[in-house]
Amino acid sequence: MTEKENVSLKSGYFRPEEKPFIDKMSDLLLRTQTMYIPQLTDFLNLREQLILNNLVNKYDDLYVHYFGGFEGAERVRGIIAPDYFVPKESDFKISMFEIRYPEKFANLHHGQILGALTGSGVERDHFGDIITDGENWQFFVFDQMKNFVSDQVQKIGPYKVHLSQKNFDELLLPKDDSHDEVINVHSLRLDTVVATAYDLSRQTAKTLVEHGKVQINWVPNKNASSFITINDTLSVRGYGRVRINDIMGKSKGNKYILFVNIINK
């Protein structure tokens, strides 16, 4: 369990579609300050954590604590609380499941598991990371959803599965296939960043976006001219994911210098 450092948005850039999330977090912050009672969020992605940290900075007596089931989780739940409050893991109300499946005949992948969970009726912000050690798979979900998920998810892709609830001390050692890289881009347009990260032509990247094959923070985006910013995660169907860790300024050639984490499919 960690308390993330307060981070300010270097760009100060918020998308119009992020306003409902900002309003929701602002309401939780006001409620915490007024009632002095900790408030628990849904699972938040990295971009949402950055926004929440920025909002919390405006309150001298409030903090946000994060936990996603394990140290280094990407998707976490937050507890907005007065400065005296020290949460326990159980306060985050997270359950962990391991997927039992016929390993000799099946080869599960992240997209199948994600599809099975959302297809069962679980909203994306109600479950956290999906992790693997290269053979076994685990995922994290709201405590209140555990019975529903266990009953509903009995098949992933073409394979029958069984979900077994586990304790956090039975966590897999997640396999990390990603790599950090510094890339230079002419602009912060979505198609430009995708093209550079995966060594594609600008037209190919633009086509991927316009055909609905690219998501920003797990939300489909068909506008190739959309701008990316810090802590955005770009999911590119057929290629992988790109996380924008930092925008480090501009090069002598007037290109943006991005520090990114790239996951190849």
Summary of the structure (lengths in Angstrom):
residues: 265
radius of gyration: 19.3
end to end distance: 29.4
largest distance: 57.4
contacts: 775
relative contact order: 0.12
helix: 29%
strand: 33%
